[in-house]
Amino acid sequence: MWNRRLWLIVSASTVVRLMVAAATGLGVDESYAVTVARPLSWSYFDHPPLHFWMAGGMTWLTGDTRALAVRLPFVLAFSVTLWAIGRLGQHAFGARAGALGALSLVCTGVLGLTTGTWVLPDGPLVMCASLAALMLAPLLFNTANPTRDPATTNSWLRWGVVGVLLGGALLSKYHAVLYGAGILLFLLTTESGRRQLRTSGPWLAAAIALLCTVPVLWWNAEHGWVSFTFQGARAATTAAWSIAPFVENVVGQALWLLPWMAVPFAVALGRAIASGRTDVRQWFFACLALVPVCVFTVITLGGARGLPHWQAPGWLFAAPLVGRMLDRAITRDVRWPRWWLPMAAGTWLTLVLILGSHVATGWLSPHIAVLSAPADPTLDAFDWRALRDSLSVRGIDIRDGVTTRSWIQAGKLGVALGATTPIMCACDDAHHLLFRYPATVFPRLVVEHVQPWKRGWQPASVALTGQLGPLDSLGTITLARSGQPAVSLAVYRLALPETQAQAASGSRSFRR
């Protein structure tokens, strides 16, 4: 019965996330990923290449950059993750615990919705990690006589698959190194783990995983290790230790998980850590969860702000522990799971429907000041697709390329104008846009998001003159959401001839 319920949970979650994927536009990180994914690269400035390859592959297959098309593999990847987490819980703690663990994962914010729907590196990361853990579990949860455990018969093959999956995780996000550290922690601290270390299996897995990183290492070696420098700087601490960033980060994690989910997740993980190696199954999940959660939380004590969703891949492996806690509470006829589970699922679904419908239509803007255009933060997920037709009606040629003020706006423009239009960034923080086109490709058009409510904002005609020379205004185009003005885009043409404009440009963003 609970096996069928696990499939029902996975199926229902998939349907809801497909609806969200179709109804809402691409966010800023998603738009950027889709834009720089073309042409494909061995690796990328921000992250390893897998999620860029997935987005670029879908664009190539479908000829479309619409949200559902590029999000589809990420929605399906999280469905696989849910199934794997459920099966892990079933293997470790029983059928009901596995299904309840999967349900608890669905009801989180950062994992159950954003990781499960958006074009982000976390999607393939958690899929590969959860499948790797599922392959490992039969090797590490041995019976008293492991020689009779059928899963150990072809352990080298199982370890080889684990290596491929960890390699996939490393091709998704650098976080995967911390999963490897968690597995090593378990192997070193348990009898079954040390027994495995005396075989060739773990070393085979490590070699295969490292081999999978060759594209990342090759690309970084060719580009001055820029990706490692960028990510290292984001997590760098300062000389001044402070409690404030730590508190902000912990609160942020609770908000991203959703507070009513964060409490049971933290309690379940805390109990598993307290039990230590006395329960090898709990300890396995604790090791996988503990390293990412602790590393990205502890660095905030050194002044690093970090981002509170960085710990989410660690919280993934607390879900089976939550399932175990719920299962044991129900067995003892404790009341709270019977009201908490429907509340958590109902609240999650309600929030998804409210926020998703607002992102699509803006219906909350007249009622909530902070959601009023043009400063409504949900406009980050508003597609600028109407811009292409508006430019065409005005007779404005985009074939020579378009530049803008930030990598965020460049991502939105890339999705709106299509793969055939070169998109560049006249900014110091161009991310992977810096490496897309040679110096011979030079934009003749500037499009910027008009944002006068931001402190220090200046129009491109003022801010970019030093880089590009004088700009001739071609007017402002206002894009509407549900008939209401949403985004204003100013359009300029370079006044100088191309050779003079190139000479005026001091931005490395136009060079490979």
C-alpha positions as CSV (number, residue, x, y, z in Angstrom):
1,M,0.0,0.0,0.0
2,W,2.7,2.5,1.0
3,N,4.6,1.7,-2.2
4,R,1.6,2.8,-4.2
5,R,1.3,5.9,-2.0
6,L,4.9,6.8,-2.8
7,W,4.1,6.7,-6.5
8,L,1.0,8.8,-5.9
9,I,3.1,11.4,-4.0
10,V,5.7,11.5,-6.8
11,S,3.0,11.7,-9.5
12,A,0.9,14.4,-7.7
13,S,4.0,16.5,-7.1
14,T,5.1,16.2,-10.7
15,V,1.7,17.4,-12.0
16,V,1.7,20.4,-9.7
17,R,5.3,21.3,-10.7
18,L,4.5,20.9,-14.4
19,M,1.6,23.4,-13.9
20,V,3.9,25.9,-12.2
21,A,6.6,25.4,-14.9
22,A,4.1,26.1,-17.7
23,A,2.3,29.1,-16.0
24,T,5.2,31.1,-14.7
25,G,8.1,32.8,-16.7
26,L,11.8,32.1,-16.2
27,G,13.5,33.8,-13.3
28,V,16.7,35.7,-13.6
29,D,19.1,32.8,-12.9
30,E,17.0,30.6,-15.3
31,S,17.0,33.1,-18.1
32,Y,20.7,33.6,-17.7
33,A,21.3,29.9,-17.8
34,V,19.2,29.5,-21.0
35,T,21.0,32.4,-22.6
36,V,24.6,31.4,-22.0
37,A,23.9,27.8,-22.7
38,R,24.0,28.7,-26.4
39,P,26.6,27.9,-27.7
40,L,27.4,24.9,-25.5
41,S,30.7,25.1,-23.5
42,W,32.8,22.5,-21.7
43,S,32.1,24.4,-18.5
44,Y,30.8,27.8,-17.4
45,F,31.8,30.8,-15.3
46,D,29.2,30.3,-12.6
47,H,28.9,26.5,-12.3
48,P,29.9,23.2,-13.9
49,P,28.1,22.5,-17.1
50,L,25.3,19.9,-16.6
51,H,22.3,22.2,-16.1
52,F,23.5,24.5,-18.9
53,W,23.7,21.4,-21.1
54,M,20.2,20.4,-20.1
55,A,18.8,23.8,-20.9
56,G,20.7,24.2,-24.1
57,G,19.8,20.7,-25.2
58,M,16.1,21.3,-24.7
59,T,16.4,24.6,-26.6
60,W,18.0,22.8,-29.5
61,L,15.5,19.9,-29.4
62,T,12.4,22.0,-29.2
63,G,13.6,25.2,-30.9
64,D,12.0,27.0,-28.1
65,T,13.0,28.9,-24.9
66,R,9.6,28.9,-23.3
67,A,9.6,28.0,-19.6
68,L,7.9,24.6,-19.9
69,A,10.2,23.4,-22.6
70,V,13.5,24.2,-20.8
71,R,12.1,23.3,-17.3
72,L,10.8,19.9,-18.3
73,P,14.0,17.9,-17.6
74,F,14.4,19.6,-14.2
75,V,10.8,18.8,-13.2
76,L,11.4,15.2,-14.2
77,A,14.8,15.1,-12.5
78,F,13.2,16.0,-9.2
79,S,10.5,13.4,-9.7
80,V,13.4,10.9,-9.8
81,T,14.9,12.5,-6.7
82,L,11.6,12.0,-4.8
83,W,11.4,8.4,-5.8
84,A,15.0,7.8,-4.8
85,I,14.5,9.5,-1.4
86,G,11.3,7.5,-0.8
87,R,13.1,4.2,-1.7
88,L,16.0,5.1,0.5
89,G,13.6,5.6,3.4
90,Q,11.9,2.4,2.7
91,H,15.2,0.5,2.6
92,A,16.3,2.0,5.8
93,F,13.2,2.4,7.9
94,G,10.2,0.7,6.2
95,A,7.6,1.4,3.5
96,R,5.6,3.9,5.4
97,A,8.6,5.9,6.6
98,G,9.9,6.1,3.0
99,A,6.7,7.5,1.7
100,L,6.3,10.0,4.5
101,G,9.9,11.2,4.0
102,A,9.2,11.8,0.3
103,L,6.0,13.7,1.3
104,S,7.9,15.9,3.7
105,L,10.4,16.7,1.0
106,V,7.6,17.8,-1.4
107,C,6.3,20.2,1.3
108,T,9.5,22.2,1.6
109,G,9.9,25.5,-0.3
110,V,13.4,25.5,-1.6
111,L,13.6,21.8,-2.5
112,G,9.9,20.9,-3.2
113,L,9.3,23.9,-5.5
114,T,12.4,25.8,-6.7
115,T,14.8,22.9,-7.0
116,G,12.0,20.7,-8.3
117,T,10.9,23.1,-11.0
118,W,13.5,25.8,-12.0
119,V,16.4,25.7,-14.3
120,L,19.1,25.5,-11.6
121,P,22.2,23.3,-11.0
122,D,20.5,21.9,-7.8
123,G,18.1,19.8,-9.8
124,P,20.6,17.4,-11.4
125,L,22.8,17.7,-8.3
126,V,20.2,16.3,-5.9
127,M,19.0,13.7,-8.5
128,C,22.5,12.3,-8.9
129,A,23.2,12.4,-5.2
130,S,20.0,10.7,-4.1
131,L,20.5,7.9,-6.7
132,A,24.1,7.5,-5.6
133,A,22.9,7.1,-2.0
134,L,20.3,4.6,-3.1
135,M,23.0,2.5,-4.8
136,L,25.2,2.7,-1.7
137,A,22.6,1.8,0.9
138,P,22.6,-2.0,0.3
139,L,26.4,-2.0,0.5
140,L,26.5,-0.2,3.8
141,F,23.4,-1.4,5.6
142,N,24.8,-4.9,5.8
143,T,23.3,-7.8,7.8
144,A,25.3,-9.6,10.5
145,N,26.7,-11.8,7.8
146,P,27.5,-9.5,4.9
147,T,28.8,-12.3,2.7
148,R,25.2,-13.5,2.2
149,D,23.9,-10.1,1.3
150,P,23.1,-10.3,-2.4
151,A,23.8,-6.7,-2.9
152,T,27.5,-7.3,-2.2
153,T,27.9,-9.9,-4.9
154,N,28.7,-7.3,-7.6
155,S,29.8,-4.5,-5.2
156,W,32.5,-3.3,-7.6
157,L,29.8,-2.7,-10.3
158,R,27.6,-0.9,-7.8
159,W,30.5,1.3,-6.7
160,G,31.2,2.0,-10.3
161,V,27.7,3.3,-10.8
162,V,28.1,5.3,-7.6
163,G,31.2,6.9,-9.2
164,V,29.3,7.8,-12.4
165,L,26.4,9.4,-10.3
166,L,28.8,11.3,-8.1
167,G,30.5,12.5,-11.3
168,G,27.1,13.7,-12.5
169,A,26.7,15.6,-9.2
170,L,30.2,17.1,-9.7
171,L,29.2,18.2,-13.2
172,S,26.1,19.9,-11.7
173,K,27.5,21.9,-8.8
174,Y,30.6,22.2,-6.7
175,H,28.5,21.3,-3.7
176,A,29.0,17.6,-4.7
177,V,32.4,17.6,-3.1
178,L,30.7,17.9,0.3
179,Y,28.5,14.8,-0.5
180,G,31.8,13.0,-1.2
181,A,33.1,14.2,2.2
182,G,29.9,13.0,3.9
183,I,30.3,9.5,2.3
184,L,33.9,9.4,3.4
185,L,32.9,10.4,7.0
186,F,30.5,7.5,7.1
187,L,33.0,5.0,5.7
188,L,35.7,6.1,8.2
189,T,33.4,6.0,11.3
190,T,31.5,2.7,10.8
191,E,32.6,-0.9,10.7
192,S,30.8,-1.6,7.4
193,G,32.3,1.5,5.9
194,R,35.9,0.6,6.9
195,R,35.3,-2.9,5.5
196,Q,34.3,-1.3,2.2
197,L,37.5,0.9,2.3
198,R,39.6,-2.3,2.3
199,T,38.1,-3.1,-1.1
200,S,38.6,-1.5,-4.5
201,G,35.0,-0.2,-4.7
202,P,35.3,3.2,-3.1
203,W,38.5,4.0,-4.9
204,L,37.0,3.0,-8.2
205,A,34.0,5.3,-7.5
206,A,36.4,8.2,-6.6
207,A,38.4,7.7,-9.8
208,I,35.4,7.6,-12.0
209,A,33.9,10.7,-10.3
210,L,37.1,12.6,-10.7
211,L,37.4,11.5,-14.4
212,C,33.9,13.1,-15.0
213,T,35.3,16.5,-13.9
214,V,37.8,16.7,-16.8
215,P,35.6,19.1,-18.8
216,V,35.3,21.4,-15.8
217,L,39.1,21.3,-15.1
218,W,40.0,21.7,-18.8
219,W,37.7,24.8,-19.3
220,N,38.9,26.4,-16.0
221,A,42.6,25.8,-16.9
222,E,42.0,27.6,-20.2
223,H,40.3,30.5,-18.5
224,G,42.5,31.2,-15.5
225,W,40.5,29.1,-13.0
226,V,37.9,31.8,-13.0
227,S,35.0,29.7,-11.9
228,F,36.8,28.5,-8.8
229,T,37.9,32.0,-8.0
230,F,34.4,33.3,-8.3
231,Q,32.8,30.6,-6.1
232,G,35.6,30.8,-3.6
233,A,35.1,34.5,-3.2
234,R,31.4,34.1,-2.5
235,A,32.1,31.8,0.5
236,A,35.2,33.7,1.7
237,T,35.2,34.8,5.3
238,T,36.4,38.2,6.6
239,A,38.8,38.9,9.5
240,A,36.0,40.0,11.7
241,W,33.9,37.2,13.3
242,S,30.3,38.1,13.8
243,I,27.1,36.4,15.1
244,A,24.8,38.5,13.0
245,P,25.4,36.8,9.6
246,F,25.1,33.4,11.4
247,V,21.7,34.3,12.8
248,E,20.5,35.7,9.5
249,N,21.6,32.6,7.7
250,V,19.9,30.2,10.1
251,V,16.7,32.2,9.9
252,G,17.0,32.3,6.1
253,Q,17.3,28.5,6.0
254,A,14.1,28.1,8.0
255,L,12.3,30.5,5.7
256,W,13.6,28.7,2.6
257,L,12.5,25.3,3.9
258,L,9.3,26.9,5.3
259,P,9.3,27.3,9.1
260,W,6.8,24.5,9.9
261,M,9.0,22.2,7.8
262,A,12.3,23.4,9.2
263,V,11.5,22.4,12.8
264,P,10.9,18.7,12.1
265,F,13.8,18.6,9.7
266,A,16.2,20.1,12.3
267,V,14.8,17.9,15.1
268,A,15.1,14.7,13.0
269,L,18.7,15.5,12.0
270,G,19.6,16.5,15.5
271,R,18.3,13.2,16.9
272,A,20.3,11.3,14.2
273,I,23.5,13.1,15.1
274,A,22.8,12.5,18.9
275,S,22.3,8.8,18.3
276,G,25.7,8.7,16.5
277,R,26.9,5.3,15.1
278,T,24.6,3.3,17.3
279,D,22.0,3.4,14.5
280,V,24.0,3.0,11.3
281,R,21.1,3.8,9.1
282,Q,20.4,7.1,10.7
283,W,24.1,7.9,10.8
284,F,24.3,7.4,7.0
285,F,21.8,10.1,6.4
286,A,23.2,12.3,9.1
287,C,26.7,12.2,7.5
288,L,25.3,13.1,4.0
289,A,23.2,16.0,5.5
290,L,25.7,17.2,8.1
291,V,28.6,18.3,5.9
292,P,26.8,20.7,3.5
293,V,24.6,22.1,6.3
294,C,27.5,22.7,8.7
295,V,30.0,24.0,6.3
296,F,27.8,26.7,4.8
297,T,26.4,27.6,8.2
298,V,29.7,27.8,10.1
299,I,31.4,30.0,7.5
300,T,28.9,32.7,8.3
301,L,30.5,33.0,11.7
302,G,33.6,34.3,9.9
303,G,31.6,37.2,8.3
304,A,30.7,35.4,5.1
305,R,27.1,36.2,4.2
306,G,26.6,33.2,2.0
307,L,23.1,32.4,0.8
308,P,20.6,30.4,3.0
309,H,19.7,28.1,0.2
310,W,23.2,26.8,-0.1
311,Q,22.5,24.3,2.7
312,A,19.4,22.9,0.9
313,P,21.3,19.9,-0.8
314,G,22.2,18.8,2.7
315,W,18.7,19.1,4.1
316,L,17.7,16.8,1.3
317,F,19.0,13.8,3.2
318,A,17.2,14.8,6.4
319,A,13.9,13.9,4.6
320,P,14.2,10.1,5.3
321,L,14.9,10.9,8.9
322,V,11.8,13.0,9.1
323,G,9.9,10.1,7.5
324,R,11.3,7.8,10.3
325,M,10.3,10.2,13.0
326,L,6.8,10.5,11.6
327,D,6.4,6.7,11.2
328,R,7.5,6.1,14.8
329,A,5.2,8.8,16.1
330,I,2.2,7.3,14.2
331,T,3.0,3.9,15.5
332,R,2.9,5.2,19.1
333,D,-0.4,6.9,18.3
334,V,1.0,10.4,18.8
335,R,-1.4,13.0,17.5
336,W,0.7,15.7,16.0
337,P,1.6,13.9,12.7
338,R,-2.1,13.4,11.9
339,W,-2.7,17.2,11.8
340,W,0.7,18.4,10.8
341,L,1.0,16.4,7.6
342,P,-2.3,17.6,6.1
343,M,-1.5,21.2,7.3
344,A,2.0,21.1,5.7
345,A,0.7,19.7,2.4
346,G,-2.3,22.0,2.2
347,T,-0.2,25.1,3.1
348,W,2.4,24.2,0.5
349,L,-0.2,23.8,-2.2
350,T,-2.0,27.0,-1.2
351,L,1.2,29.0,-1.3
352,V,2.1,27.6,-4.7
353,L,-1.3,28.5,-6.1
354,I,-1.3,32.0,-4.7
355,L,2.3,32.9,-5.6
356,G,2.2,31.1,-9.0
357,S,-1.0,32.8,-10.1
358,H,0.4,36.2,-9.0
359,V,3.6,35.7,-10.9
360,A,1.5,34.8,-14.0
361,T,-1.1,37.6,-13.7
362,G,0.0,40.1,-11.1
363,W,-3.5,39.9,-9.4
364,L,-2.1,40.7,-5.9
365,S,-0.5,44.0,-7.0
366,P,-3.5,46.3,-6.2
367,H,-3.8,44.7,-2.8
368,I,-0.2,44.5,-1.5
369,A,2.1,47.5,-1.9
370,V,5.4,45.5,-2.0
371,L,4.0,43.6,-5.0
372,S,3.1,46.7,-7.0
373,A,4.8,47.2,-10.3
374,P,7.3,48.3,-11.3
375,A,9.2,47.2,-8.2
376,D,7.3,43.9,-7.7
377,P,10.1,41.3,-7.1
378,T,8.0,38.6,-8.9
379,L,8.5,40.5,-12.1
380,D,11.9,38.8,-12.1
381,A,9.9,35.8,-13.5
382,F,8.1,37.9,-16.1
383,D,9.1,37.1,-19.7
384,W,10.1,39.9,-22.0
385,R,9.0,38.0,-25.1
386,A,6.8,40.8,-26.4
387,L,10.0,42.9,-26.9
388,R,11.0,41.1,-30.1
389,D,7.7,41.9,-31.8
390,S,7.8,45.5,-30.5
391,L,11.3,46.0,-31.9
392,S,10.2,44.5,-35.3
393,V,7.2,46.8,-35.5
394,R,9.5,49.8,-35.0
395,G,11.9,48.5,-37.7
396,I,14.7,48.0,-35.3
397,D,17.3,45.4,-36.4
398,I,18.6,43.2,-33.7
399,R,20.8,40.9,-35.9
400,D,24.0,42.7,-35.1
401,G,23.6,42.1,-31.4
402,V,22.3,43.8,-28.3
403,T,24.1,44.8,-25.1
404,T,22.7,45.8,-21.8
405,R,23.7,46.9,-18.3
406,S,23.9,43.6,-16.3
407,W,24.1,39.8,-16.7
408,I,20.5,39.7,-15.2
409,Q,19.1,41.8,-18.0
410,A,21.2,40.0,-20.6
411,G,19.6,36.7,-19.5
412,K,16.1,38.1,-19.9
413,L,17.0,39.6,-23.3
414,G,18.6,36.3,-24.5
415,V,15.4,34.4,-23.8
416,A,13.2,37.1,-25.4
417,L,15.2,37.7,-28.6
418,G,16.2,34.2,-29.4
419,A,19.3,32.2,-30.0
420,T,20.2,34.0,-33.3
421,T,20.7,37.4,-31.6
422,P,24.1,38.0,-30.0
423,I,23.6,39.2,-26.4
424,M,26.4,41.0,-24.5
425,C,26.9,42.9,-21.3
426,A,28.6,46.3,-20.9
427,C,29.4,45.7,-17.3
428,D,32.2,44.7,-15.0
429,D,30.3,41.6,-13.7
430,A,29.4,39.9,-17.0
431,H,29.7,36.3,-15.7
432,H,29.9,33.8,-18.6
433,L,28.8,36.5,-21.1
434,L,32.4,37.5,-21.1
435,F,33.4,34.4,-23.0
436,R,30.6,34.0,-25.6
437,Y,31.7,36.2,-28.5
438,P,35.0,37.3,-30.0
439,A,35.9,41.0,-30.3
440,T,34.8,41.0,-33.9
441,V,31.2,40.7,-32.7
442,F,30.1,44.2,-31.5
443,P,26.6,45.2,-30.6
444,R,24.9,48.2,-32.3
445,L,21.9,48.3,-30.0
446,V,21.5,48.9,-26.2
447,V,18.4,47.8,-24.3
448,E,18.1,48.4,-20.6
449,H,15.5,47.9,-17.9
450,V,14.4,51.3,-16.7
451,Q,14.7,51.1,-12.9
452,P,14.6,54.6,-11.4
453,W,13.5,53.3,-8.0
454,K,16.9,51.8,-7.5
455,R,19.5,53.9,-5.6
456,G,22.1,55.5,-7.8
457,W,20.4,54.4,-11.1
458,Q,21.3,56.3,-14.2
459,P,20.0,55.8,-17.8
460,A,22.4,54.1,-20.2
461,S,22.7,57.3,-22.2
462,V,24.7,58.6,-19.1
463,A,26.2,55.5,-17.6
464,L,27.5,53.8,-20.8
465,T,28.7,56.8,-22.8
466,G,32.3,56.4,-21.5
467,Q,32.3,52.8,-22.8
468,L,30.3,53.0,-26.0
469,G,30.3,56.6,-27.0
470,P,27.1,58.6,-27.5
471,L,23.8,56.8,-27.7
472,D,20.8,57.8,-29.7
473,S,17.5,57.1,-28.0
474,L,15.0,55.0,-29.9
475,G,12.3,55.4,-27.3
476,T,10.9,53.3,-24.5
477,I,8.9,50.0,-24.8
478,T,6.6,49.1,-22.0
479,L,5.6,45.4,-21.6
480,A,2.4,44.5,-19.9
481,R,1.3,41.7,-17.6
482,S,-2.4,41.0,-17.7
483,G,-3.0,44.4,-19.4
484,Q,-1.1,46.4,-16.7
485,P,2.3,48.0,-17.3
486,A,5.0,45.8,-15.9
487,V,8.5,46.5,-17.3
488,S,9.8,49.5,-19.2
489,L,12.7,49.0,-21.5
490,A,14.7,51.9,-23.0
491,V,16.2,51.3,-26.5
492,Y,19.3,53.0,-27.8
493,R,21.5,52.8,-31.0
494,L,25.2,53.5,-30.9
495,A,25.8,56.9,-32.5
496,L,29.5,56.3,-33.4
497,P,30.5,54.2,-36.4
498,E,31.4,50.6,-35.3
499,T,35.2,51.0,-35.4
500,Q,35.1,54.1,-33.2
501,A,32.6,52.5,-30.8
502,Q,34.9,49.5,-30.5
503,A,37.8,51.8,-29.7
504,A,35.8,53.6,-27.1
505,S,34.8,50.4,-25.4
506,G,36.9,49.6,-22.4
507,S,34.8,46.7,-21.3
508,R,36.3,43.2,-21.4
509,S,32.7,41.9,-21.7
510,F,33.1,42.2,-25.5
511,R,36.2,40.0,-25.7
512,R,36.7,36.3,-25.5
